[in-house]
Amino acid sequence: MNIRNELLCIWSAVLFVIIFTIGIWPLTHFLPPHLPTASAEEIAALYQDRTWQIRLGLFLMMGCSGLVCAFVAAITVAMKRMEQGAGPLTYTQLSAGSLGAVLLIIPCLVWTVAAFRPDRDPQLTLLLNDMGWIMLFMPFTTFVVQNIAIGLAILGDRNAAPVMPRWVGFLNLWVAVLFVPGGLLTFFKKGPFAWSGVFVYWVPLVVFLGWYLVMFAMLRKSALRAGAAV
């Protein structure tokens, strides 16, 4: 039963990616993101022209973000095997990963406020739009801490049969590094370090999806191996 529940939490990652993608792309059209240099009138027009699609997309994005907690729980179970009990790295990943889910929900709520009254002053819509994008990308620290904890746990695994290959540990450390540029968006409205730029939006997006794919495959393999050993 425990292995079945663990697999259920692992597969929640796939459901999260599918629903979140539907919300952020064909519905809200937040992929690619709004340009930081867009005028208040341009941003207001986007919310006015696609009010119901944006509301529905944000509803889906916020709703599926809770599935991240289930995936974090699956990582926690795997890390307990690595540390042979719930050690400090396990608890660090659990707390940082859970907070990361909250940091996905809050921007959706802010954008929902913008879409709730699309006829308000365009300057207020621009403010809410800015808040959403900055809140989504700038709080990179929780994701960095989460990935460092995972990486160190994998590299420190002393089990006879390691829970995950060492290269997955190094991958997590690299992912942590690639999330750091998100904090630089406060200094730029144009270029690669703006929130629509390659180092703040596109690289983290590709890295995040790639990390999810790798961790899903490795966690599933680990859970099935643990189930076979019971």
C-alpha positions as CSV (number, residue, x, y, z in Angstrom):
1,M,0.0,0.0,0.0
2,N,2.8,2.5,0.9
3,I,4.6,1.8,-2.5
4,R,1.3,2.3,-4.3
5,N,0.7,5.6,-2.5
6,E,4.3,6.6,-3.3
7,L,3.8,5.9,-7.0
8,L,0.6,7.9,-6.9
9,C,2.5,10.9,-5.6
10,I,5.2,10.4,-8.2
11,W,2.7,10.3,-11.1
12,S,1.1,13.6,-9.7
13,A,4.1,15.3,-11.3
14,V,2.9,14.4,-14.8
15,L,-0.6,15.6,-14.0
16,F,0.8,18.9,-12.7
17,V,2.9,19.5,-15.8
18,I,0.0,18.8,-18.2
19,I,-2.6,21.0,-16.4
20,F,-0.1,23.8,-15.7
21,T,0.9,23.9,-19.4
22,I,-2.7,24.1,-20.5
23,G,-3.3,26.9,-18.1
24,I,-0.2,29.0,-18.9
25,W,-0.2,28.5,-22.7
26,P,-3.4,28.1,-24.7
27,L,-5.7,29.7,-22.0
28,T,-3.8,32.6,-20.4
29,H,-1.3,33.1,-23.2
30,F,1.4,33.8,-20.5
31,L,3.8,31.7,-22.6
32,P,5.8,33.6,-23.8
33,P,5.5,36.1,-20.9
34,H,4.3,39.7,-21.1
35,L,7.2,42.0,-21.8
36,P,8.4,44.1,-18.9
37,T,8.5,47.1,-21.2
38,A,4.9,46.8,-22.2
39,S,2.7,49.9,-21.5
40,A,-0.1,50.0,-19.0
41,E,-2.6,50.2,-21.9
42,E,-1.1,47.2,-23.6
43,I,-1.2,45.0,-20.5
44,A,-4.8,46.2,-19.6
45,A,-5.9,45.3,-23.2
46,L,-4.6,41.7,-22.7
47,Y,-6.6,41.2,-19.6
48,Q,-9.7,42.8,-21.2
49,D,-9.6,40.8,-24.4
50,R,-9.0,37.4,-22.7
51,T,-10.7,37.9,-19.4
52,W,-12.4,34.5,-19.1
53,Q,-9.6,32.5,-20.6
54,I,-7.1,34.1,-18.2
55,R,-9.4,33.4,-15.2
56,L,-9.8,29.8,-16.2
57,G,-6.1,29.3,-17.0
58,L,-5.1,30.8,-13.6
59,F,-7.7,28.6,-11.9
60,L,-6.1,25.5,-13.4
61,M,-2.6,26.7,-12.7
62,M,-3.4,27.5,-9.1
63,G,-5.4,24.3,-8.6
64,C,-2.7,21.9,-9.9
65,S,0.1,23.6,-8.0
66,G,-1.0,21.7,-4.9
67,L,0.2,18.5,-6.7
68,V,3.8,19.8,-6.3
69,C,3.4,19.0,-2.5
70,A,2.7,15.3,-3.4
71,F,5.7,15.2,-5.6
72,V,7.8,16.8,-2.9
73,A,6.5,14.1,-0.5
74,A,7.7,11.4,-2.9
75,I,11.2,13.0,-3.0
76,T,11.1,13.1,0.8
77,V,10.5,9.3,0.9
78,A,13.4,8.6,-1.4
79,M,15.7,10.9,0.6
80,K,14.8,9.0,3.8
81,R,16.1,5.9,2.1
82,M,19.3,7.8,1.2
83,E,19.8,9.2,4.7
84,Q,18.6,5.9,6.3
85,G,16.0,7.9,8.2
86,A,14.6,11.4,8.1
87,G,17.9,13.5,8.3
88,P,18.4,17.2,8.0
89,L,18.6,17.2,4.2
90,T,15.3,15.4,4.0
91,Y,13.6,18.0,6.2
92,T,15.3,20.8,4.3
93,Q,14.0,19.5,1.0
94,L,10.5,18.9,2.4
95,S,10.2,22.5,3.8
96,A,11.8,24.2,0.8
97,G,9.8,22.2,-1.7
98,S,6.5,22.8,0.0
99,L,7.2,26.5,0.2
100,G,8.0,26.4,-3.6
101,A,4.4,25.2,-4.2
102,V,3.1,28.3,-2.3
103,L,5.3,30.5,-4.5
104,L,3.5,29.1,-7.6
105,I,0.1,29.8,-6.1
106,I,0.6,33.4,-5.0
107,P,1.4,34.8,-8.5
108,C,-1.8,33.1,-9.8
109,L,-3.8,34.8,-7.1
110,V,-2.2,38.2,-8.0
111,W,-3.0,37.8,-11.7
112,T,-6.5,36.7,-10.8
113,V,-7.0,40.0,-9.0
114,A,-5.9,41.8,-12.2
115,A,-8.4,39.7,-14.3
116,F,-11.2,40.1,-11.7
117,R,-11.9,43.7,-12.7
118,P,-10.2,44.2,-16.1
119,D,-11.9,47.6,-16.5
120,R,-9.9,49.2,-13.7
121,D,-7.2,51.8,-14.1
122,P,-4.6,50.4,-16.5
123,Q,-1.9,51.5,-14.2
124,L,-3.3,49.3,-11.4
125,T,-3.5,46.3,-13.9
126,L,0.1,46.9,-14.8
127,L,1.1,47.0,-11.1
128,L,-0.6,43.6,-10.5
129,N,0.8,42.1,-13.6
130,D,4.3,43.2,-12.5
131,M,3.8,41.8,-9.1
132,G,2.7,38.4,-10.5
133,W,5.8,38.0,-12.7
134,I,8.2,39.2,-10.1
135,M,6.7,37.0,-7.4
136,L,7.0,34.0,-9.8
137,F,10.6,34.3,-10.7
138,M,12.5,36.3,-8.1
139,P,12.0,34.0,-5.0
140,F,14.7,31.6,-6.4
141,T,16.1,30.8,-3.0
142,T,13.6,28.0,-2.0
143,F,14.2,26.1,-5.2
144,V,18.0,26.5,-4.9
145,V,18.0,25.2,-1.3
146,Q,15.7,22.3,-2.4
147,N,17.9,21.2,-5.2
148,I,21.1,21.5,-3.2
149,A,19.6,19.3,-0.4
150,I,18.6,16.7,-3.0
151,G,22.0,16.8,-4.7
152,L,23.9,16.5,-1.4
153,A,21.7,13.6,-0.2
154,I,22.2,11.7,-3.5
155,L,26.0,12.2,-3.4
156,G,26.1,11.3,0.3
157,D,24.1,8.1,-0.2
158,R,26.1,5.2,1.4
159,N,23.6,2.4,0.7
160,A,25.0,-0.7,-0.9
161,A,22.6,-0.1,-3.8
162,P,22.3,3.8,-4.1
163,V,18.7,5.1,-4.4
164,M,19.7,7.2,-7.4
165,P,22.8,7.5,-9.6
166,R,25.4,10.1,-8.7
167,W,24.9,12.0,-11.9
168,V,21.3,12.9,-10.7
169,G,23.0,14.5,-7.6
170,F,25.2,16.6,-9.8
171,L,22.3,17.5,-12.0
172,N,20.4,18.9,-9.0
173,L,23.4,21.0,-8.0
174,W,23.5,22.4,-11.5
175,V,19.8,23.1,-11.5
176,A,20.3,25.1,-8.3
177,V,22.9,27.2,-10.0
178,L,20.7,27.9,-13.1
179,F,17.8,29.1,-10.9
180,V,19.9,31.9,-9.3
181,P,19.7,34.4,-12.3
182,G,16.0,34.7,-11.5
183,G,16.9,37.1,-8.7
184,L,18.5,39.5,-11.1
185,L,15.2,40.5,-12.8
186,T,14.8,43.4,-10.4
187,F,17.6,45.2,-12.1
188,F,16.5,44.8,-15.8
189,K,13.5,45.5,-18.0
190,K,15.2,44.4,-21.2
191,G,17.8,41.8,-22.2
192,P,18.5,38.2,-21.0
193,F,18.0,39.1,-17.3
194,A,14.6,40.6,-17.7
195,W,11.7,38.4,-16.6
196,S,11.0,37.6,-20.3
197,G,14.7,37.0,-21.0
198,V,16.6,33.8,-21.7
199,F,18.3,33.5,-18.3
200,V,15.2,34.3,-16.1
201,Y,12.4,32.8,-18.1
202,W,13.5,30.4,-20.8
203,V,16.4,28.7,-19.1
204,P,14.6,28.1,-15.8
205,L,11.5,26.9,-17.7
206,V,13.5,24.3,-19.7
207,V,15.6,23.3,-16.7
208,F,12.5,23.0,-14.4
209,L,10.6,20.8,-16.9
210,G,13.8,18.7,-17.6
211,W,14.4,18.3,-13.8
212,Y,10.8,17.2,-13.3
213,L,11.2,14.6,-16.1
214,V,14.4,13.2,-14.7
215,M,13.2,13.1,-11.1
216,F,10.0,11.5,-12.1
217,A,11.8,8.7,-13.9
218,M,14.4,8.2,-11.1
219,L,11.7,8.3,-8.3
220,R,9.5,5.8,-10.1
221,K,12.5,3.5,-10.6
222,S,13.4,3.8,-6.9
223,A,9.9,3.1,-5.7
224,L,9.5,0.0,-7.9
225,R,12.8,-1.3,-6.7
226,A,11.8,-0.7,-3.1
227,G,8.5,-2.4,-3.7
228,A,10.2,-5.4,-5.2
229,A,12.4,-5.7,-2.2
230,V,9.5,-5.9,0.3
